[in-house]
Amino acid sequence: MNDKQRNKTIGAEDKSTIYRIMNTKHKFKTHNAMNTENEHKTHVAMNTENRHIMHDIMSTEDKYTLLRCLLDMGEMLLESGAEINRVEDTITRMGSAYGAERTDVFVITSIISITLVFGDGYTATETRRVANEVGTDFRRIESVNALSRACCMDPLPVDKLRKRVDQVAEGHKEYAAILAGSILAAAGFAVFFGGSIADGAAAALFASVIAAAQKYLSGTRVKTIEANLIISLLLGLAAGILTISIPSLHMDKILIGDIMLLIPGIAMTNSIRNMLVGDTISGIVRLAESLMWAVSIAGGIMVALAMISCLN
């Protein structure tokens, strides 16, 4: 066999090897695609079967208990600072997971209205007024979302769902974590905006007082706008007196660091987001509320600065 014939033989063998590899890869991809499709169909079928089972075994009392659980979950999300779309989507998915053929949800910043329509013709509906002040609690939002995802995958019995919802409601933010976060944020912003280490230390000191005041006022009937006005006024007076006593400190840097703890940034951002996704009423209400909070902070600081200027 000469060199030319040998090269042709080797080339044919290489092509054959490449074809075998390509066929193997194609079969492997086809097998994976079929497995993925089968798993998806099985998952959908199991979810559909679970919804039918939950619908069949739920009594009228269970359906009413489910409605109350959904109201509690929505209320916790609203009070923790979740956007309107998240609240409505969570409740809708939960209602579908528990066998409701139709779930109508209407949510604004202070009202949650839910109607569950089941296949047997039973309709459960209730409206709840959300009177508590809106705060920021990402831990509670994540807990409610985790419970919702778990129930959509594999619905819990209604009595167990009731217990899980109560467990989430009983959890609260630890004051130590709030205090540590307030101190770090205030000191960091004071130094970031040009303050000295001493300014950061002063801002951290006032931050601990702000955290304590917020904790105390949250247990009273004082509203957020009033609390912001009181705290900002006292903060401005304390910072002014301290800087008069210690001239090396910079009052503006200290105030910048501590005001950051009071600015309603998340509430304002959520209000814009709500308007962009179509929840116009909730967005406008939340934006107006956020602007009023900001005005109360600015008003307290301005009054304090005016009083300090009179002392000088």
N, C-alpha and C positions, 0 to 999 in steps of 0.2 A: 504494500500500500504506500503510494507516494504521499508527499506532504499535503498536496491539494486535497486528495481524498480524505486524508486524516482530519484536516480542518473542517471539511464538510460534515464528517461524522460527529466531531466534537460540537459543532454548531447545532446540529440536530438534537443532540443530547441536551445541550443547554436550553434550547427552546422547549423541549419536552419537560424539563425540570421546572422552567418558569411557568408553563401552563398548569402543571400539577400544583404548584404553590398558589397560583391565582385561583384555581378551582377550590382549593382547600380554604383560602381566605373567604371566597364567596359563600361557600357552604357554612363557614363559621359565622359570618355576618348574618346570613339568612336564618341560621339556628337561633342566634341571639335575638334577632328581631321577632321571630315567632315566639320565643320565650317571653320577651317583654310584652308583646301583645296579649299573650295568654294570661300573664300575671295581671295586666291591666283589666282584662275582661273578668277574671276571677275576683279581683278587688272590687270592681263595680258591682258584680253580682252579689258578693258578700255584703256590701254596704246596702244594696237594695233589699236583700233578704233581712238584714238587721233592722232596717226601717219598718218593714212589714211586721216583723216579730214584735218590735216595740209598740207598734200601733195596735196589734192584736191583744197584747197582755196589759196595756195601760187602761186603768179604770178612769172614770170621770174625775175622781179625786186626784189621781196621779197626773192627769192632764192639767188640772188647776195648779197642782204643786209645781209642775214643769213651768207653767206660766210665771209663777212667783219666782222661781229660780232664774228665769231669763230676765225678769225685771231687776232682780238683785245684781246679776252680772252686768247688765247695762248701766245700772246706777253706779256700781263700783268703777266701771270704766270711765264714765263721765266725771265722777268726782276725782279721779286720778289724773285727769288731763288728757284723756284719749280724744282723738278727733271723732266727729260725728259719723263719718263713713265707717270707721272701725267698729263703732258700737252697733250700727245697723247691720253690718255684714256678719258680725259675730252672732247676733240674735237670729238672723235669717238662717244661717248655716245650722245653728243648734236646733231650730224648729224643724228644719228639713230632716236632720239626723234622727229626730224622735218621732217621725211619722206624719208630721203635719203636711197636708197637701198644699197649703198656702200659708205663708207667714207674712203678714203686713206689719211693718214697723215704721213708726214716725218718731223721730228724735230731734229735739232742739236742746238748747243748753240747760233748760229747766224742766223739761217734760219728756217722758218716755211712754209711748202708746204702742201696745202689742196686741195683735189679733191672730190666733192660731185656728186654722180650719182643718179638721181631721176628716178622714175618708168616711167615717160613719155619720157625718153631718154635724157632729158636735163642734161648737165654736166657743173658744175661750178668749175673752178680751178684757183688758184692764189698762188703765192709764195711771201713771204715777208722777207725782210732783217731786222733783229733785230739788230740795231746799238747801242742802249743805253747800258750803263754799267749795269751789273747784280748786284743787291743789295739783301737785305733781308727785306721782308715786309710780315710777316705772316698774318697781318690783310687783306691785299689785296688778298692773296692766299685763305684765308677762305671766303672772299666775293665772289670771282669767283667760288669757289667750291659750296657755298650755292646756288648761282644762277643756276649753272649747275644741282644740285640735284633737285631744284624746277622745272626747265624746263623739266627734264626727267620724273618727276611725272605728271606734267600738263603743256605742252608746252604753253608759252606765244605767243600772236601774235607778228609777227616780228617787228612791229613798237615799241611795248612795250619792247621787248627784246633789241632793239637798245638804248632805253632810260635807261634801267637798266644797260647796259654795260657802257654807258657814265657816269652814276652816280658812278659806281665803279672806273672808270678811273680818275674821278675828285678828289677822296679821296686821301689824303696824310697823311703820318705819322706826328703826332704833334711833333714839335721841343722840347716842354717842356718834353714830355715823353722820347724822345731820350736823352736829357740832363740829366734827372734824372736817367735813366738807366745807362748811361755812368759813372756818378759820383759814383753810388752805386757799379757797377761792378769793377771799378778801385780801389776804396778804399777797397772793400772787398777782392780782390785778393792780394793787397799789404799787408794787415794784415794777411791774410790766410797763405802766404808764409813766415811769420816770421817777418814782419815789425811792427813797433810801431804805435801807434795812430797818431803820428805826420807824419809818412811816409804815412799812409792812407789819411790824410788830404792833404798832398802835391800831392799824386796821384789823389785825387778828383779834386784839383785845375787844374792840367794839363789835366784831363779828360774833364773838361768844355771847355778848349781851343781846345782840339782835336775835340770835337763835333761841335764847332763853325767853325773850319777849314774845316771839312768834309762837313758841310752845304754850306759853301762858295764855295769850290772847285767843289762840285757837279753841280753847276750852270755855270761852265766854261767848256772849252774844254780840261782841264787837265784829263788825264786818271788815272785809279785807281793805276796802278803801279807807276806813277809819283807822285801822291798824297801821297801814302804810303812812298815813299822815302823822300819827302819834310817834311812830318809830323814827321816821325821817326828821321830825322836829327835834326830838331828844338827841338823835345822832348828830345833827348839825350843831346843837348847843354844846354837847360834850366835846366834839372835835374842835370847836372854836376855843373853848376854855382851855383845852389841853395845849393847843398850839400857842395860845397867849402865854401859858405858863412855861412852855418849852419852845422858844423861838426857832430852834433848829428843825422842828417838824414842819411839814407842809400840809396844810389843812385840805387843799384841793385833792392831793394824791390820796389822802386817807379817805375822804368822802367818795372818791371814784371807786376805790376798792370795796367799800361797804355798800354803796348804792347798787352795785351789781347783784347783791343778794336779794334786792327788792324788786328789780325790774321784771315785769311779766313777759319775758321773752318767748317762752314756750306758748303761752296763751295767745300772744299776738301772732306768732307763726302759724298756729293751728287755725286761727280765724281767717287768715289769708288762704290757707290750704282749703278750708271748708268752702269758701266762696269760689275757688278755682274748680272744685269738683262738683259744684252745683248746689251745695247746701248754703244758699245765700242768706237765708234768715238767721241761721245759727252763726254764720261767719260775721254778719253785721253786728249781731248782739254781742258776740265775744270780742270783736274789735272795739266796740264802744266801751265795753267793760274794761278792757286792757288799757285803753287811752285814759279812762277815768282813774285807774290805778296809777298810771304814770304821772298824771296831773297832781294827784294827791302827794306823791313822792316829791315832785318838784316844788309844790307849794310848801310842804314842811321844811325843805332845805332852804327855800328863799326866806321864809319867816325867821328861821334860825340865823341865817347870815345877816339879816337886817338887825336882829337883836345883838349879835356879836359886834357889828359895826358901831352900834350905839355904845357898847362897853369900851371900845377903843377911842 
